[in-house]
Amino acid sequence: MDFFPEELDFLSLFCVEPIKLDQHIPFFYNQSTFSFNNETESFVVKMAPSYSEFDLKVTNRANHTLIAFHSFKTVGKLEILCDKKDCAKILLILDYDRDRFITSVEITFKPKFSIILREHFID
């Protein structure tokens, strides 16, 4: 389970407690939803670590328009890159077709939302 941070790590990163699908199931085997904001965007992050799933919905706080929606079903690893008051950033490594390439997704939540997708071809 070292490929996915613990629940406390996400509590620190997002500064909010998750809504869990089942309160009696451990975090890794559960589905957890974190809803939080930065200055300009609202986020809903839904994750189910044991199923390798991670969903992200981002909306504009001022007019509630959708900025981004991403649904990843093959998350092989999730790393927290930055967890500070003014910086929240994660890295997802997707496991699709590991013999040919690996896809990485870098998501910044604070100070402002950004997402970087990269394909890394394996020789």
C-alpha positions in Angstrom: 0.0 0.0 0.0 3.0 2.3 -0.1 1.9 3.4 -3.6 -0.9 5.5 -2.1 -0.6 7.9 0.8 -2.6 7.4 4.0 -5.8 9.2 4.9 -4.1 11.6 7.3 -1.8 12.7 4.4 -4.9 13.7 2.4 -6.5 15.4 5.4 -3.4 17.6 5.6 -3.2 18.2 1.9 -6.9 19.2 1.3 -7.5 20.6 4.9 -10.9 18.8 5.0 -12.3 15.5 6.2 -13.7 13.2 3.5 -17.1 11.9 3.0 -16.8 8.1 3.0 -19.0 5.7 1.2 -18.9 3.4 4.2 -17.7 4.6 7.6 -16.7 1.2 8.8 -14.3 0.3 6.0 -10.6 1.4 6.1 -9.6 4.3 3.8 -7.6 2.1 1.4 -10.7 -0.1 0.7 -13.2 2.7 0.8 -14.4 5.4 -1.6 -13.6 8.9 -0.2 -14.8 12.3 -1.5 -12.9 15.5 -0.6 -14.6 18.8 -1.3 -12.5 22.0 -0.9 -11.6 25.4 -2.4 -8.7 27.6 -3.2 -9.1 31.3 -3.9 -10.6 30.9 -7.3 -11.6 27.3 -7.8 -13.7 24.6 -6.1 -12.6 21.0 -6.1 -14.2 17.6 -5.7 -11.7 14.8 -5.5 -13.1 11.2 -5.3 -10.8 8.3 -4.8 -11.0 4.6 -4.3 -7.4 3.5 -3.7 -8.0 -0.3 -3.8 -9.7 0.1 -7.2 -6.9 2.5 -8.5 -9.5 5.2 -9.2 -9.2 9.0 -8.9 -11.7 11.5 -10.1 -11.3 15.3 -10.1 -13.9 18.0 -10.8 -12.9 21.6 -10.8 -15.3 24.6 -11.1 -14.9 28.3 -11.0 -16.0 29.7 -7.6 -17.3 32.9 -9.0 -19.7 31.6 -11.7 -19.8 27.8 -11.0 -18.7 26.9 -14.5 -16.9 23.7 -15.1 -13.1 24.1 -15.6 -12.0 20.5 -15.7 -13.2 16.9 -15.1 -10.9 14.0 -15.1 -11.6 10.4 -14.3 -8.6 8.1 -14.0 -9.2 4.3 -13.6 -5.6 3.0 -13.7 -3.7 4.9 -11.0 -0.7 2.8 -10.1 0.9 5.4 -7.8 -0.1 8.7 -6.2 2.6 10.9 -4.6 2.1 14.2 -2.7 4.7 16.6 -4.2 3.9 19.6 -2.1 1.8 20.0 1.1 2.2 23.6 2.5 -0.2 26.4 3.4 0.2 28.0 -0.1 1.1 24.9 -2.1 -0.8 21.7 -2.7 0.4 19.4 -5.5 0.1 15.7 -6.3 1.5 13.3 -9.0 -0.4 10.4 -10.4 1.3 7.6 -12.3 -1.1 5.7 -14.6 -0.4 2.1 -15.3 -1.9 1.7 -18.7 0.3 -0.4 -21.1 3.4 -0.3 -18.9 5.4 -2.2 -21.5 5.3 0.8 -23.9 4.7 4.0 -21.9 3.8 5.5 -18.6 1.5 8.5 -18.2 2.1 11.0 -15.4 -0.4 13.6 -14.3 0.8 16.5 -12.1 -2.1 18.3 -10.5 -1.7 21.6 -8.6 -4.6 22.7 -6.3 -2.9 25.7 -4.6 -2.2 28.5 -5.1 -4.1 28.1 -8.5 -5.3 25.0 -10.4 -3.1 23.5 -13.1 -2.7 20.1 -14.6 0.2 18.7 -16.6 -0.1 15.3 -18.5 3.0 13.6 -19.8 3.6 10.3 -21.6 6.9 8.8 -20.9 8.0 6.2 -23.5 10.0 3.3 -22.2 12.9 2.0 -24.3 
